[in-house]
Amino acid sequence: MLIIITGVSGTGKTTMGVLISRELGIPFYDADDFHPKSNIEKMSQGQPLNDQDRQPWLEKLAEKLTKSQKFGGAVLGCSALKESYRRILQVDPNIKWIHLKGHRDLIWERMLARKNHYMKAEMLDSQFATWEEPTYGLKLSIEDSPGEMLKHAMKFIFDSSESQITS
């Protein structure tokens, strides 16, 4: 089973990913941990990544998902802001997509509270500008509690057949 949790930075992808992975007993991977040093340096300087920066990172993530599938699956937390990025990650037609959404001001407050994270709050607007909202998968409001979000996510994972990217 492969599950990908998307959303702009600060929406709680890691929090949800860890909760779901514990519930399912499969590993959680934070896409941020797979960025090459050059991407981290660029973001640390407040510069948004471009498609060329993201391409090798996304390919590495797709490879990780493919390998994970052989061992029971995984949960991946990844911004996957554009549809073209999600298509690279769609290594299996049965991936369950969960998209976290929230108001910019709430996300901004969360990002300002972060400590020691290279993604600066000032870059949030560029993420919103890049975000192409998917028409598939489960959309969760980050205004709900993590427990409530987990309940909805688990129902979706086990009850839904609609999870794949459509053309």
ZAMARGU-4260 file (C-alpha; in steps of 0.2 Angstrom, whole numbers, plus 5000, padded with zeros to 4 digits):
<rodrens>
0) 5000/5000/5000 | 5007/5017/4995 | 5000/5033/5002 | 5006/5051/4997 | 5001/5066/5008
5) 5003/5082/4998 | 5001/5101/5002 | 5011/5117/5004 | 5024/5118/5017 | 5017/5119/5035
10) 5001/5110/5032 | 5006/5095/5043 | 5011/5082/5030 | 5024/5075/5042 | 5012/5074/5057
15) 4998/5065/5046 | 5011/5054/5038 | 5018/5048/5055 | 5000/5045/5062 | 4995/5035/5046
20) 5011/5025/5046 | 5009/5020/5064 | 4991/5015/5061 | 4996/5004/5046 | 5013/4998/5052
25) 5022/5004/5037 | 5037/5016/5036 | 5034/5035/5034 | 5046/5045/5023 | 5047/5064/5023
30) 5052/5070/5005 | 5062/5084/5013 | 5074/5071/5019 | 5078/5067/5001 | 5082/5084/4994
35) 5100/5086/4987 | 5111/5098/4997 | 5110/5111/4983 | 5091/5111/4985 | 5092/5114/5003
40) 5105/5128/5001 | 5094/5136/4989 | 5078/5135/5000 | 5089/5141/5015 | 5093/5157/5005
45) 5074/5160/5003 | 5074/5155/4984 | 5060/5144/4978 | 5065/5128/4968 | 5061/5127/4950
50) 5056/5112/4940 | 5074/5107/4936 | 5079/5108/4954 | 5064/5096/4958 | 5066/5083/4944
55) 5080/5072/4951 | 5072/5074/4969 | 5055/5068/4962 | 5063/5053/4953 | 5072/5048/4968
60) 5056/5048/4978 | 5047/5038/4964 | 5061/5025/4965 | 5059/5025/4984 | 5041/5022/4983
65) 5043/5008/4970 | 5056/4999/4982 | 5044/5001/4997 | 5030/4993/4988 | 5040/4977/4987
70) 5040/4977/5006 | 5022/4981/5010 | 5022/5000/5006 | 5025/5016/5014 | 5018/5033/5017
75) 5026/5048/5009 | 5024/5066/5014 | 5028/5077/4999 | 5022/5094/4994 | 5020/5088/4976
80) 5013/5105/4971 | 5010/5102/4953 | 5001/5089/4943 | 5017/5085/4933 | 5026/5081/4950
85) 5012/5070/4955 | 5013/5060/4939 | 5031/5056/4942 | 5026/5050/4959 | 5012/5039/4952
90) 5022/5023/4952 | 5006/5013/4955 | 4988/5016/4949 | 4982/5012/4967 | 4991/5025/4977
95) 4980/5033/4989 | 4982/5052/4988 | 4978/5063/5003 | 4979/5082/5000 | 4980/5094/5015
100) 4972/5111/5013 | 4971/5126/5024 | 4970/5145/5025 | 4987/5154/5021 | 4986/5164/5038
105) 4985/5148/5048 | 4999/5140/5039 | 5009/5155/5040 | 5007/5155/5059 | 5013/5137/5060
110) 5028/5140/5049 | 5033/5155/5060 | 5033/5143/5075 | 5045/5130/5067 | 5062/5129/5073
115) 5077/5124/5063 | 5068/5121/5047 | 5076/5126/5030 | 5060/5130/5022 | 5057/5149/5027
120) 5040/5155/5030 | 5043/5169/5017 | 5042/5156/5004 | 5024/5151/5008 | 5017/5163/4995
125) 5028/5155/4981 | 5021/5138/4986 | 5003/5144/4985 | 5007/5151/4968 | 5014/5135/4962
130) 5000/5123/4970 | 4989/5115/4957 | 4974/5108/4967 | 4971/5090/4962 | 4953/5084/4957
135) 4956/5067/4965 | 4960/5059/4981 | 4955/5065/4999 | 4956/5083/5003 | 4958/5086/5022
140) 4956/5103/5031 | 4970/5106/5042 | 4958/5116/5054 | 4952/5099/5060 | 4962/5090/5074
145) 4975/5077/5069 | 4964/5064/5077 | 4949/5069/5066 | 4960/5070/5051 | 4967/5053/5054
150) 4949/5046/5056 | 4945/5053/5039 | 4961/5047/5031 | 4959/5029/5037 | 4941/5028/5031
155) 4947/5034/5014 | 4962/5022/5013 | 4951/5007/5017 | 4934/5012/5009 | 4939/5022/4993
160) 4943/5015/4976 | 4946/5032/4969 | 4964/5036/4972 | 4973/5038/4955 | 4977/5052/4944
165) 4965/5054/4930 | 4970/5060/4913
</rodrens>
